[in-house]
Amino acid sequence: MTNLNWLELFPDRIKSILLQLPRDYLGRLEEIRIREGRPLEVNESGGYHFVTGQGLLTLEKDKAFWTEREDSRRFLDLISNHSLYTLEEELRKGFITVPGGHRIGLAGRTVLSGGRVEHIRDISGFNVRIAREIQGAANELIPYLYDEKERRMKHTLILSPPQHGKTTLLRDLARQISSGCLGLTTARQSGMKVGIIDERSEIAGSLHGVPSFDVGPRTDVMDACPKAEGMMMMIRSMSPEVLIVDEIGREEDAEAVTEALHAGISVIASAHGSGPEELHSRPAMHRLMDQRMFEMYVILHRSSDRTTFRLMDRQMRGLQLRAKGEAYHA
């Protein structure tokens, strides 16, 4: 049965409208956008629709349900657990991650201090990105990432534009590596110690430090911690065999990845980009690539509800897949 617990995030008026949508459609939703004084929008498989007050999909804004100030105020009250002041750091970053790993982007008027964003006020736009667990998402990929001779995971960078399934894939990689179930084509191995650095609380969806997703029995999570600092803390305190981290790109991230690799720890990371060539414009990532730190590059491509991958080695040479159309459903 599709888990629709995320509906409890919404105020009653909006929740009642969403509940009128077909259940299978609700189960596929990826984003719900609330914009004060504008139509309620839902996104699924890369396409968008507005929603009428009767729960019907439309592309005509004038037929849609338009949200009001009270909807925004009530929604903000619910997602902040009635304590907006406790979310000062999240408001500075422009998003809130709520239990279940769902991420809510925020838009409004920024307040500056010393030329930097201090926080957001007059919040009038929300983008709810619904997190889902797809066990088996990594089945077809993981045999390529496991070095059977050395019995370790290869240093891997997963690339794709936003909403192509990087986080979903990382979550299932953590589960399978930790469990020792390395895909469908590889014999079961002993589970490895996995450390997840979950700066945005999206991979594990932790609540009070406890993962709400199945990330494996031998996995430790450093939740809501900056990636670079979290990687070093995890190395010192939990002695992982594999580190998993989402959306690297800063200079300090590259330094921490290099430190982990030199310590003999396998790193599986993700970054935004449609291919390795895009990373050359980012100094930190360029350096990692020039030094050939990653043994494998995984480039994701999404078409409708299906995500496929292609592989490149550390010399940027394309690798032949063992079967065509290897993919998972996003």
C-alpha positions as CSV (number, residue, x, y, z in Angstrom):
1,M,0.0,0.0,0.0
2,T,1.3,3.4,-0.9
3,N,2.4,5.5,2.1
4,L,0.5,8.8,2.1
5,N,1.5,9.9,5.6
6,W,2.9,13.1,4.0
7,L,-0.6,14.3,3.6
8,E,-0.6,15.1,7.3
9,L,1.8,17.9,6.6
10,F,-1.0,20.0,5.0
11,P,-3.7,22.1,6.5
12,D,-7.2,20.6,6.4
13,R,-8.4,22.7,3.4
14,I,-5.6,21.7,1.1
15,K,-5.4,18.1,2.4
16,S,-9.1,17.6,1.6
17,I,-8.5,18.7,-2.0
18,L,-5.5,16.4,-2.4
19,L,-7.4,13.5,-1.0
20,Q,-9.9,13.7,-3.9
21,L,-7.1,12.9,-6.4
22,P,-6.9,9.3,-7.5
23,R,-4.9,7.3,-4.9
24,D,-2.5,5.9,-7.5
25,Y,-1.8,9.4,-8.7
26,L,-1.2,10.6,-5.2
27,G,1.3,7.7,-4.8
28,R,3.3,9.0,-7.8
29,L,3.4,12.7,-6.8
30,E,6.8,14.2,-6.5
31,E,6.1,17.9,-5.7
32,I,3.3,19.9,-4.4
33,R,3.6,23.7,-4.7
34,I,1.7,26.2,-2.6
35,R,2.0,29.8,-3.8
36,E,0.0,32.4,-1.9
37,G,-2.7,34.0,-4.1
38,R,-2.0,31.6,-6.9
39,P,-3.2,28.1,-8.0
40,L,-2.3,24.9,-6.2
41,E,0.1,22.9,-8.3
42,V,1.2,19.3,-8.4
43,N,4.1,17.6,-10.3
44,E,4.4,14.0,-11.3
45,S,6.9,12.4,-13.8
46,G,8.2,15.7,-14.9
47,G,4.8,17.1,-15.8
48,Y,2.6,19.6,-13.8
49,H,-1.0,20.3,-13.3
50,F,-3.1,22.7,-11.2
51,V,-5.8,21.3,-9.0
52,T,-9.4,22.4,-8.7
53,G,-11.3,22.7,-5.5
54,Q,-13.0,19.4,-6.4
55,G,-9.6,17.6,-6.7
56,L,-9.6,17.6,-10.5
57,L,-6.4,18.2,-12.6
58,T,-6.3,21.1,-15.0
59,L,-3.9,23.2,-17.0
60,E,-6.2,26.2,-16.7
61,K,-5.2,28.4,-13.8
62,D,-8.6,30.1,-13.7
63,K,-10.3,26.8,-12.9
64,A,-7.8,25.9,-10.1
65,F,-8.0,26.3,-6.4
66,W,-6.1,29.5,-5.4
67,T,-4.5,29.5,-2.0
68,E,-4.8,32.3,0.5
69,R,-2.8,33.9,3.2
70,E,-4.5,31.7,5.8
71,D,-3.4,28.6,3.9
72,S,0.3,29.7,4.0
73,R,0.1,30.8,7.6
74,R,-1.4,27.5,8.7
75,F,0.9,25.4,6.6
76,L,4.0,27.2,8.0
77,D,2.6,26.7,11.5
78,L,2.2,22.9,10.9
79,I,5.6,22.2,9.3
80,S,7.4,24.3,12.0
81,N,5.5,22.5,14.8
82,H,4.2,25.9,16.0
83,S,7.8,27.1,16.7
84,L,9.1,29.0,13.7
85,Y,11.9,30.6,15.8
86,T,13.5,27.1,16.2
87,L,14.0,26.9,12.5
88,E,16.4,29.8,12.2
89,E,19.1,27.7,10.4
90,E,16.7,26.2,8.0
91,L,15.2,29.5,7.1
92,R,18.7,30.8,6.3
93,K,19.2,27.9,3.9
94,G,15.8,28.3,2.3
95,F,14.3,24.9,3.0
96,I,13.0,22.7,5.9
97,T,13.3,18.9,6.0
98,V,10.5,17.3,7.9
99,P,10.1,13.7,9.3
100,G,10.1,11.2,6.5
101,G,12.8,13.0,4.6
102,H,10.4,15.3,2.8
103,R,12.0,18.6,1.9
104,I,10.0,21.8,1.8
105,G,11.6,24.7,-0.2
106,L,10.6,28.2,0.9
107,A,10.3,31.5,-1.0
108,G,9.5,34.9,0.4
109,R,11.3,38.1,1.5
110,T,14.9,37.7,2.7
111,V,16.4,39.6,5.6
112,L,20.0,40.4,5.2
113,S,22.8,40.9,7.7
114,G,26.2,42.1,6.5
115,G,25.1,41.4,2.9
116,R,24.3,37.8,3.7
117,V,20.9,36.1,4.1
118,E,20.0,36.0,7.8
119,H,16.6,34.4,7.3
120,I,13.4,34.4,5.2
121,R,10.3,36.2,6.3
122,D,6.9,36.8,4.7
123,I,7.1,33.3,3.4
124,S,4.5,32.9,0.6
125,G,5.8,30.0,-1.5
126,F,6.3,26.4,-0.6
127,N,7.6,23.4,-2.7
128,V,7.0,20.1,-1.0
129,R,9.3,17.4,-2.4
130,I,8.0,14.0,-1.4
131,A,10.6,11.5,-0.5
132,R,10.0,7.8,-1.3
133,E,11.8,4.6,-0.5
134,I,12.3,2.3,-3.5
135,Q,13.9,-0.9,-2.3
136,G,15.7,-2.5,-5.2
137,A,16.4,0.8,-7.0
138,A,20.1,-0.1,-7.0
139,N,19.8,-3.8,-8.0
140,E,21.0,-3.3,-11.6
141,L,23.7,-0.8,-10.7
142,I,25.4,-2.2,-7.7
143,P,27.2,-5.2,-9.4
144,Y,29.2,-2.6,-11.4
145,L,30.2,-0.8,-8.2
146,Y,31.4,-3.8,-6.3
147,D,35.0,-5.0,-6.8
148,E,34.8,-8.7,-6.2
149,K,38.5,-9.2,-6.3
150,E,39.2,-6.6,-3.5
151,R,35.9,-7.2,-1.8
152,R,35.1,-3.5,-1.6
153,M,32.9,-0.8,-3.2
154,K,34.5,1.4,-5.8
155,H,34.8,5.1,-5.3
156,T,31.8,6.4,-7.2
157,L,30.2,9.7,-8.2
158,I,26.6,9.7,-9.3
159,L,25.6,12.6,-11.6
160,S,22.2,13.9,-12.8
161,P,20.1,17.1,-12.9
162,P,17.7,17.6,-10.0
163,Q,14.8,15.1,-9.6
164,H,16.4,12.3,-11.5
165,G,16.7,9.9,-8.6
166,K,20.1,10.5,-7.0
167,T,18.9,10.4,-3.4
168,T,16.6,7.5,-4.0
169,L,19.6,5.5,-5.5
170,L,21.9,6.5,-2.6
171,R,19.4,5.3,-0.1
172,D,19.1,1.9,-1.6
173,L,22.8,1.6,-2.1
174,A,23.3,2.2,1.6
175,R,20.7,-0.5,2.4
176,Q,22.1,-3.1,0.1
177,I,25.8,-2.5,1.0
178,S,25.0,-2.5,4.7
179,S,22.9,-5.7,4.4
180,G,25.4,-7.5,2.1
181,C,22.8,-8.0,-0.6
182,L,24.7,-6.6,-3.6
183,G,22.0,-6.7,-6.3
184,L,20.5,-9.6,-8.2
185,T,23.5,-10.8,-10.2
186,T,26.1,-10.9,-7.4
187,A,26.2,-13.6,-4.7
188,R,25.4,-12.3,-1.2
189,Q,28.4,-10.9,0.7
190,S,28.9,-9.9,4.3
191,G,27.4,-6.5,5.0
192,M,29.8,-3.6,5.3
193,K,29.9,-0.7,7.8
194,V,28.3,2.3,6.1
195,G,28.3,5.9,7.2
196,I,25.8,8.3,5.7
197,I,26.4,12.1,6.0
198,D,22.9,13.4,5.6
199,E,23.2,17.2,5.7
200,R,19.6,17.8,4.5
201,S,18.1,14.8,6.3
202,E,16.8,13.4,3.0
203,I,18.7,10.1,2.6
204,A,17.7,8.5,5.9
205,G,14.8,10.8,6.8
206,S,15.9,10.7,10.4
207,L,13.6,11.7,13.3
208,H,15.4,12.5,16.5
209,G,18.5,10.8,15.0
210,V,16.8,7.6,14.1
211,P,16.4,6.8,10.3
212,S,12.8,6.5,9.1
213,F,13.9,4.8,5.9
214,D,15.6,1.4,5.8
215,V,19.2,2.2,5.2
216,G,20.6,-1.1,6.4
217,P,21.5,-2.8,9.6
218,R,25.1,-1.7,9.7
219,T,24.6,1.9,8.8
220,D,25.3,4.9,10.9
221,V,23.9,8.3,10.1
222,M,25.3,11.8,10.8
223,D,22.1,13.8,10.5
224,A,21.8,17.5,9.7
225,C,25.5,17.9,9.7
226,P,27.6,19.8,7.0
227,K,29.0,17.3,4.6
228,A,32.7,18.0,5.0
229,E,32.7,18.2,8.8
230,G,30.4,15.1,9.0
231,M,32.7,13.0,6.8
232,M,35.6,13.7,9.1
233,M,33.5,13.1,12.3
234,M,32.3,9.8,10.9
235,I,35.8,8.6,10.0
236,R,37.1,9.4,13.4
237,S,34.2,8.1,15.4
238,M,32.5,5.2,13.5
239,S,35.3,3.7,11.3
240,P,33.1,3.2,8.2
241,E,34.1,1.0,5.3
242,V,31.8,3.0,3.0
243,L,30.8,6.7,3.2
244,I,27.7,7.9,1.4
245,V,27.1,11.6,0.9
246,D,24.7,13.6,-1.3
247,E,25.3,16.7,-3.4
248,I,29.0,17.4,-3.0
249,G,30.5,20.4,-4.8
250,R,32.3,22.8,-2.4
251,E,36.0,23.0,-1.9
252,E,35.7,21.6,1.7
253,D,33.7,18.7,0.4
254,A,36.4,17.8,-2.1
255,E,39.1,17.9,0.7
256,A,37.0,15.6,2.9
257,V,36.4,13.1,0.0
258,T,40.2,13.1,-0.7
259,E,40.9,12.5,3.0
260,A,38.5,9.6,3.1
261,L,39.9,8.0,0.0
262,H,43.4,8.3,1.4
263,A,42.2,6.6,4.6
264,G,41.1,3.6,2.5
265,I,37.4,4.3,2.8
266,S,35.1,3.8,-0.2
267,V,33.1,7.0,-1.0
268,I,29.9,7.0,-2.9
269,A,28.7,10.5,-3.6
270,S,26.4,12.4,-5.8
271,A,26.5,15.8,-7.5
272,H,24.3,17.9,-9.8
273,G,25.2,17.7,-13.5
274,S,24.2,16.0,-16.7
275,G,27.7,14.5,-17.1
276,P,31.3,14.7,-16.0
277,E,32.1,17.5,-18.6
278,E,29.9,19.9,-16.6
279,L,32.0,19.4,-13.5
280,H,35.1,20.9,-15.1
281,S,33.7,24.4,-14.5
282,R,33.7,23.8,-10.8
283,P,37.2,24.1,-9.3
284,A,36.7,21.6,-6.5
285,M,35.1,18.9,-8.6
286,H,37.6,19.6,-11.4
287,R,40.4,18.8,-9.0
288,L,38.8,15.5,-7.9
289,M,38.4,14.5,-11.6
290,D,41.9,15.5,-12.6
291,Q,43.3,13.5,-9.8
292,R,41.1,10.5,-10.8
293,M,39.8,10.1,-7.3
294,F,36.6,8.4,-8.5
295,E,36.8,5.0,-10.1
296,M,33.3,5.0,-11.5
297,Y,30.9,7.7,-12.8
298,V,27.2,6.9,-13.0
299,I,25.2,9.3,-15.1
300,L,21.4,9.1,-14.6
301,H,18.8,9.9,-17.2
302,R,15.1,10.1,-16.6
303,S,12.4,9.5,-19.1
304,S,8.8,9.6,-17.7
305,D,8.8,7.4,-14.6
306,R,11.9,5.4,-15.6
307,T,15.5,6.2,-14.7
308,T,18.3,4.6,-16.7
309,F,22.1,4.9,-16.2
310,R,25.3,4.9,-18.2
311,L,28.8,4.3,-16.8
312,M,32.2,5.9,-17.2
313,D,35.5,4.8,-15.7
314,R,38.1,7.1,-14.1
315,Q,39.6,7.9,-17.5
316,M,36.1,9.1,-18.6
317,R,35.7,6.1,-20.9
318,G,32.2,4.7,-21.4
319,L,31.6,1.2,-20.2
320,Q,29.5,-1.4,-21.9
321,L,26.5,-2.5,-19.8
322,R,25.8,-6.2,-19.5
323,A,22.2,-5.7,-20.6
324,K,20.3,-3.0,-22.4
325,G,17.7,-0.9,-20.6
326,E,19.1,-1.4,-17.1
327,A,17.0,1.0,-15.0
328,Y,14.7,1.4,-12.1
329,H,11.3,3.1,-11.7
330,A,11.5,6.4,-9.9
